[in-house]
Amino acid sequence: MKIAVVAHFDPSNNWSSNFIELLKSIEKVADKIFVVSTCAETPLLPVDIKSTTVIKRPNIGYDFYSYRVGIIFALQERDISGLFLINSSVLLLDEIKFINLLQSISNTAAKEAVLGVTSSSQFGWHIQSYLLYFNFRNFSKQWLLEYSKTIQPVNTKLEVVLNFEIGLSKHFLILAILTRCVYKPSFIKKITGTIAYIRSLRDSKRITNWLTLRPWKTYKDVNWTHFDAKSIATEFGFVKSEVLRTNPHNLNLDEIWKTCSKKLLTTVREAIDASQNYYKSSASGLTEFNGQQDSMGVTRQIVDATYPFSKNRKIAVVLHLYYLDLLPEILSYLINIIEPFDLFITTPFEADLPKILDTCHEQKIPLSVVLCNNKGRDIGPFISLYRTGKLDNYDAVLKLHSKKSKYSEKGGAWRRELIGPLCGDSLTALRAIALLRNGQCGLVGPHRYFLTHTDYWGANKTQVSKILHSTGSKTNSPTPELAFFGGSMFWFVPSALNSIKNCEADSITFEAENGKQDGTLAHAWERCFCLIAKQAGYHVTTLQLSGSNIFDIDNTGNRVPVLEST
């Protein structure tokens, strides 16, 4: 029995017509197909796709994580004799040629254990993983199963290539596993392809390429799926989607289009048109997903369906988790919230997802993880999540983050002093929630860290003024008031910050900070939350004040030891 695992991703959450035709072609050769899709809401497959099982999974880990899931399912079949791994970057141009390719690979009687179409030496030699075939007459199913279990989510496409695509081929070399690629560039094509590759480096306009002699050092790194795409299309009936979609090397595509059968031409154009705006070419030459991002770079939301969110829960926690090692400590505080709550975790690190999911699963906490770009510290992801409206129906929301303040040896103590007055015990959490439910209080924070002394303006006054103007929260005073909870951790009523949804794009477009400890847009926003709530007519308070407005008392004596005054 031959089985195919097909890794599927579509930014539109759909099956493209070309992908359906691809599955039909694979069914001509494989006895069973497992499609592992990261799309949560794809429709049912057409009824004439009969040998295919669809497996849904969260959108993490790129195609190799889909391979991992599919391999585990496929190897449960006792009679399996061979396994295809194919991903949805393959665009079908000619079904007859593609079927012939799959048959020639899988019907080989030779001693090869692993077969592919192309290999590449970019970043290190490897068989390119968009199409592989494992011949179990010469290859251990148990080894592949154990290897698949080592595949974990990583943060970038490049890490996938280095850790898994190249890593897998390194295992082939170390274990002396016989491999073969069916595409072999001719002598003439090696010359013309290499010249085209060098020209692409020249056309990148990076003068450092030439000063370091990079083109001459890396001439063997030609990616033949790009630089001989015409031959591959002509002989094998497919093209890698990025060649037509983003054309990262500015190739002449006319000859490739001519190889497409009339039957499939429309499906190819539809697939390219539907996905073109979601991708970009990176500096490394790889094509990366660039879609469904807002100004803070929030791209995906991963929900742990084991303990689902409920409309009946009226408490939420938003935690920005930059330091994974602090998750157990923070969860030890959250168990003090005895009223059921939903947990939103924002993180820039996709590689941390398995640990986050496992740790929260152990605590039986309803969880949604939001992946975001590493900009805006905890503030950018929080504002982005808030502006989606997903927090609007909660009575009270607790904003936390994994603060370390590495510039000070007192950073850990400060973190605990910030969280303690918010949920250090069950009574503290209940009192904070009760204050927010009284209808008058908008924010509840740690009393001793409500800062109003001008020492804590830093280099942020101008940007604070712009933000308040953008949100419509600016008063008649020419100079904004300084009043904020240092450390940006607090309880709040969602309606108290509603004007954040009105702000202009430049007020929420966070820059790369490059280690800056002051003067960034995130630091300015930290100084705005209390003022926004005040302007909306809410009290800003602490448990010590029992709901009284903290603006009515003198707080200039409050200090934060780890913050440098200016």
Residue pairs with C-beta under 8 A, 6 or more apart in sequence:
1 31
1 32
1 77
1 79
1 80
1 81
2 29
2 30
2 31
2 80
2 81
2 82
2 83
2 84
2 106
3 30
3 31
3 32
3 33
3 34
3 74
3 77
3 80
3 82
3 83
3 84
4 26
4 29
4 30
4 32
4 33
4 34
4 83
4 84
4 85
4 86
5 33
5 34
5 36
5 66
5 67
5 70
5 71
5 73
5 74
5 83
5 84
5 85
5 86
6 22
6 23
6 26
6 33
6 34
6 35
6 36
6 70
6 84
6 86
6 87
6 88
7 36
7 63
7 64
7 66
7 67
7 70
7 85
7 86
7 87
7 88
8 15
8 19
8 35
8 36
8 37
8 38
8 39
8 66
8 87
8 88
9 37
9 38
9 39
9 59
9 63
9 66
9 88
10 16
10 19
10 37
10 39
10 42
10 88
10 274
10 275
11 274
11 275
11 278
11 289
11 291
11 292
12 274
12 275
13 39
13 40
13 41
13 42
14 39
14 42
14 43
14 274
15 42
15 43
15 45
16 267
16 270
16 271
16 274
17 266
17 267
17 270
17 271
18 91
18 92
18 264
18 267
18 268
18 270
18 271
19 88
19 271
20 45
20 46
20 49
21 92
21 95
21 264
21 267
22 86
22 88
22 90
22 91
22 92
22 98
23 33
23 35
23 45
23 49
23 52
24 48
24 49
24 95
25 92
25 95
25 98
25 99
25 102
26 33
26 84
26 86
26 102
27 33
27 49
27 50
27 51
27 52
28 99
28 102
29 84
29 99
29 102
29 103
29 106
30 51
30 84
30 102
31 51
32 51
32 52
32 53
32 74
32 77
33 51
33 52
33 53
34 52
34 53
34 55
34 70
34 73
34 74
35 45
35 52
35 53
35 54
35 55
36 55
36 57
36 66
36 67
36 69
36 70
37 54
37 55
37 56
37 57
37 66
38 56
38 57
38 58
38 59
38 60
38 66
39 56
39 59
40 56
40 59
42 54
45 52
45 54
53 73
55 69
55 70
55 73
57 65
57 66
57 69
58 302
58 303
58 353
59 300
59 302
60 153
60 300
60 302
60 350
60 353
60 371
61 68
61 151
61 152
61 153
61 154
61 160
61 350
62 153
62 154
62 157
62 160
63 87
63 89
63 129
63 130
63 160
64 129
64 151
64 160
64 164
64 165
65 151
65 152
65 153
66 87
67 85
67 129
67 148
67 151
68 148
68 149
68 151
70 85
71 83
71 85
71 144
71 145
71 148
72 145
72 148
72 149
74 80
74 83
75 83
75 141
75 144
75 145
80 136
80 141
81 135
81 136
81 137
82 106
82 133
82 134
82 135
82 136
83 133
83 134
83 136
83 144
84 102
84 106
84 131
84 132
84 133
85 129
85 131
85 132
85 133
85 134
86 130
86 131
86 132
87 129
87 130
87 131
88 241
89 130
89 240
89 241
89 242
90 130
90 131
90 238
90 240
90 241
91 238
91 239
91 240
91 241
91 244
91 268
91 271
91 272
92 98
92 237
92 238
92 264
92 267
92 268
93 233
93 237
93 238
93 239
93 256
93 259
93 260
93 261
93 264
93 268
94 233
94 237
94 238
94 259
94 260
94 261
94 264
95 237
95 261
95 263
95 264
96 237
97 235
97 236
97 237
97 238
98 236
98 237
98 238
100 237
101 117
101 182
101 236
101 237
101 238
102 133
104 182
105 115
105 133
105 182
106 133
106 135
108 115
108 135
110 180
111 138
111 178
112 135
112 138
112 178
112 179
112 180
113 134
113 135
113 138
113 139
113 177
113 178
113 179
114 127
114 132
114 133
114 134
114 135
114 139
114 172
114 177
114 178
114 179
114 180
115 132
115 133
115 135
115 179
115 180
115 181
115 182
116 127
116 128
116 129
116 131
116 132
116 133
116 179
116 180
116 181
116 182
117 128
117 130
117 131
117 181
117 182
117 183
117 232
117 236
118 127
118 128
118 181
118 183
118 224
118 225
118 232
119 125
119 126
119 127
119 128
119 169
119 181
120 126
120 128
120 221
120 222
120 223
120 224
120 225
121 220
121 221
121 222
122 218
122 221
122 222
122 223
122 285
123 158
123 161
123 162
123 166
123 221
124 162
124 166
124 169
124 170
125 166
125 169
125 173
126 161
126 165
126 166
126 168
126 169
126 170
127 168
127 169
127 172
127 179
127 181
128 165
128 225
129 164
129 165
129 168
130 225
130 240
134 144
138 178
139 177
147 168
147 171
151 164
152 351
152 354
153 350
153 351
153 353
153 354
154 160
154 163
154 350
154 351
155 348
155 349
155 350
155 351
156 288
157 282
157 286
157 287
157 288
157 289
158 282
158 284
158 286
159 351
161 286
169 179
171 177
172 179
182 236
183 224
183 228
183 231
183 232
183 235
183 236
185 193
185 224
185 228
185 231
189 228
189 231
193 222
193 224
193 227
193 228
194 219
194 220
194 222
196 227
196 249
196 251
197 219
197 221
197 222
197 223
197 227
197 249
198 215
198 216
198 219
200 249
200 250
201 209
201 214
201 215
201 218
202 209
202 210
202 215
203 250
208 214
209 215
223 285
224 232
225 232
225 239
225 240
225 243
226 240
226 242
226 243
226 248
226 249
226 251
227 249
227 251
229 239
229 240
229 243
229 251
229 256
230 255
230 256
230 259
232 238
232 239
233 239
233 256
233 259
233 260
234 259
237 259
239 256
241 271
241 272
241 275
242 248
242 279
242 281
242 287
243 251
243 253
243 256
244 253
244 256
244 257
244 268
244 272
245 272
245 275
245 276
245 279
245 287
246 276
246 279
246 280
246 281
246 287
247 253
248 281
248 285
248 287
249 285
257 265
260 268
277 291
278 289
278 290
278 291
278 292
279 287
279 288
279 289
279 290
279 291
280 287
280 288
280 290
281 287
281 288
282 288
289 299
291 299
292 299
292 300
293 299
293 373
294 384
294 387
295 384
295 505
295 508
295 509
295 510
296 372
296 373
296 375
296 376
296 380
296 381
296 383
296 384
296 508
296 510
297 372
297 373
297 375
297 380
298 346
298 370
298 371
298 372
298 373
298 381
298 384
298 385
299 371
299 372
299 373
300 370
300 371
301 368
301 369
301 370
301 371
302 353
302 357
302 368
302 369
302 370
302 371
303 309
303 367
303 368
303 369
304 357
304 360
304 361
304 366
304 367
304 368
304 369
306 361
307 361
307 364
307 365
307 366
307 367
308 366
309 342
309 366
309 368
310 340
310 342
310 366
311 393
312 340
313 340
313 341
313 342
313 366
313 394
314 339
314 393
314 394
314 395
314 396
315 337
315 339
315 340
315 341
315 342
315 394
315 395
315 396
315 397
315 398
315 433
316 341
316 342
316 343
316 344
316 391
316 394
316 396
316 397
316 398
317 334
317 337
317 341
317 342
317 343
317 344
317 397
317 398
317 400
318 344
318 346
318 382
318 385
318 386
318 391
318 397
318 398
318 399
318 400
319 330
319 343
319 344
319 345
319 346
319 400
319 401
319 402
320 345
320 346
320 347
320 377
320 378
320 381
320 382
320 400
320 401
320 402
321 327
321 330
321 345
321 346
321 347
321 352
321 356
321 401
321 402
322 347
322 348
322 349
322 377
322 378
322 401
322 402
323 402
323 404
324 347
324 349
324 352
324 355
324 356
324 402
326 402
326 404
326 415
327 355
327 356
327 359
327 402
328 359
330 400
330 402
330 419
331 359
331 360
331 363
331 365
333 419
333 420
333 423
333 424
334 341
334 343
334 363
334 365
334 423
335 363
336 423
336 424
336 425
336 426
336 428
336 429
337 398
337 423
337 426
337 429
338 426
338 429
338 430
339 429
339 430
339 433
341 365
341 366
342 366
342 367
342 368
342 394
343 360
343 365
343 366
343 367
343 368
344 367
344 368
344 369
344 370
344 385
344 390
344 391
345 356
345 360
345 367
345 368
345 369
345 370
346 369
346 370
346 371
346 372
346 378
346 381
346 382
346 385
347 353
347 356
347 369
347 370
347 371
347 372
348 371
348 372
348 373
348 374
350 371
353 369
353 371
356 367
356 369
357 367
357 369
360 367
361 367
370 381
370 384
370 385
372 380
372 381
372 384
375 510
375 511
375 512
375 513
376 383
376 510
376 521
376 522
376 525
377 401
377 513
377 520
377 522
378 399
378 401
378 403
378 488
378 522
379 488
379 510
379 521
379 522
379 525
379 526
380 508
380 510
380 521
380 522
382 399
383 500
383 508
383 525
384 508
385 391
386 494
386 497
386 500
386 501
387 500
387 501
387 508
389 501
391 397
391 494
392 494
392 495
393 494
394 494
395 433
395 436
395 437
395 493
396 432
396 433
396 436
396 437
396 491
396 492
396 493
397 491
397 492
397 493
397 494
398 422
398 423
398 432
398 490
398 491
399 488
399 489
399 490
399 491
399 492
400 419
400 422
400 489
401 488
401 489
402 415
403 411
403 414
403 415
403 418
403 487
403 489
404 411
404 412
404 415
405 411
405 414
405 415
405 562
407 517
407 562
408 414
408 561
408 562
410 561
410 562
411 562
414 487
414 560
414 561
414 562
415 487
417 446
417 448
417 449
418 446
418 449
418 487
418 489
419 489
420 428
420 446
421 428
421 445
421 446
421 447
421 542
421 543
422 428
422 429
422 432
422 444
422 445
422 446
422 489
422 490
422 491
423 429
423 432
428 543
431 543
432 444
432 491
432 543
433 491
435 441
435 444
435 491
435 541
435 543
435 546
435 547
436 442
436 444
436 491
436 492
436 493
438 547
440 538
440 539
440 547
441 493
441 538
441 539
441 540
441 541
441 547
442 492
442 493
442 495
442 496
442 497
442 533
442 534
442 536
442 538
442 539
442 540
443 485
443 490
443 491
443 492
443 493
443 496
443 529
443 530
443 533
443 538
443 540
443 541
444 490
444 491
444 492
444 541
444 542
444 543
445 485
445 489
445 490
445 491
445 530
445 540
445 542
446 485
446 487
446 489
446 490
446 542
447 542
447 543
447 544
447 545
447 550
448 558
449 485
449 486
449 487
449 558
449 560
450 483
450 484
450 485
450 486
450 530
450 540
450 542
450 550
450 555
450 558
451 482
451 483
451 484
451 485
451 486
451 555
451 558
451 559
451 560
452 481
452 482
452 483
452 555
452 556
452 558
453 482
453 556
453 557
453 558
453 559
453 565
454 482
455 565
455 566
456 482
456 484
456 486
456 560
456 563
456 565
457 482
457 527
457 566
458 518
458 519
458 523
458 566
459 518
459 519
459 523
459 566
460 518
460 519
460 523
460 524
460 527
461 479
461 480
463 521
463 524
464 480
464 524
464 527
464 528
464 531
465 474
465 479
465 480
466 507
466 524
467 503
467 507
467 524
467 525
467 528
468 474
468 475
468 480
468 528
468 531
468 532
468 535
470 502
470 503
470 504
470 506
470 507
471 499
471 500
471 502
471 503
471 507
471 528
471 532
472 499
472 502
473 499
473 528
473 531
473 532
473 535
473 536
474 480
474 535
475 481
475 535
480 531
481 531
482 527
483 527
483 530
483 531
483 534
483 540
483 550
483 551
483 555
484 526
484 527
484 528
484 529
484 530
484 531
485 529
485 530
486 526
486 560
486 563
487 560
488 526
488 529
490 529
492 529
492 533
493 538
495 536
496 532
496 533
496 536
496 538
497 529
497 532
497 533
497 536
498 536
499 532
499 535
499 536
500 532
507 521
509 521
510 520
510 521
510 522
511 520
511 521
513 520
513 522
517 564
518 564
518 566
530 540
533 540
534 540
534 551
539 547
539 548
539 549
539 550
540 549
540 550
540 551
541 547
541 548
541 549
541 550
542 550
545 553
